Amino acid sequence: MTFFSRLVAGAAALSLVVVAPVVSPAPAEAAAGRVPGFVAVARADPSILSDIRYATSHNFIGRPIDGYQEPLCILTTQAASALKKAQRAALRLGYSLKVYDCYRPQRAVDDFVAWAEDLDDTRMKAEFYPDLDKSVLFDQGYIAAKSGHSRGSTLDLTLVELPPRWQPAYRPGQPLVSCKAPVGARFPDNTIDMGTGYDCFDTLANTLDPRVTGRPLSNRLLLKRLMTDAGFVNYDLEWWHYTLAGEPYPDTYFDFPVARRSVSG
């Protein structure tokens, strides 16, 4: 939702605005199969929950995305350390963080672009962009050629109340419900109510959209407080999207696969 950030002036530090060459691992790193400076969050803090949507069929495309070889959250060591701080604060309040997407290889971004150019493929429209014509995804900034996720310090996440409720597995082909539907009607994610589902291509997903009030707004603000206190900055058009302030690779877009063999920890 890993994934869908709109292009906004001044948001370069958060998402897709800075354009720089895609940098793959150096030959020695590629040969070793590991990229230094990155860790698997499950190793850094096993208490953090995950639902890596792009390694599954439950995403806006409807199939696993290129480059996601395992359902794994990978981040720079700095971002992982900051996320661990946010998780400790969440646990004290009776919640856990749950990550949807973390590091995203450039090949996955390219996969998004190729899908967006195929206007006939709308199999997941009813859930993820029910009121949006696919032809405007580029113009409105939901799909772009670069993503801050590829720099390794951006992630999409939510909060789950402890103990976590059971969440049914998504079944490809099952009836889809709008991401804007009431929490009891849309896909039964075990997250607390954030007002929309994850990767909802709609302005209702803006963090402070004025139509979102009451408990969903309080939940968004709680997530924002936890993440801000840990050193992250919210992308205000997506309640789930956060980037580490002072990220270590602000101009580098990586392309190693999402797999345990890619990281040393």
Helices and strands as residue ranges (DSSP letters): H 27-32, E 38-40, H 41-44, E 49-50, G 53-55, E 74-76, H 77-92, E 95-101, H 106-117, H 125-128, G 134-136, G 148-151, E 154-161, G 203-205, H 214-229, E 232-234, E 241-244, G 260-262
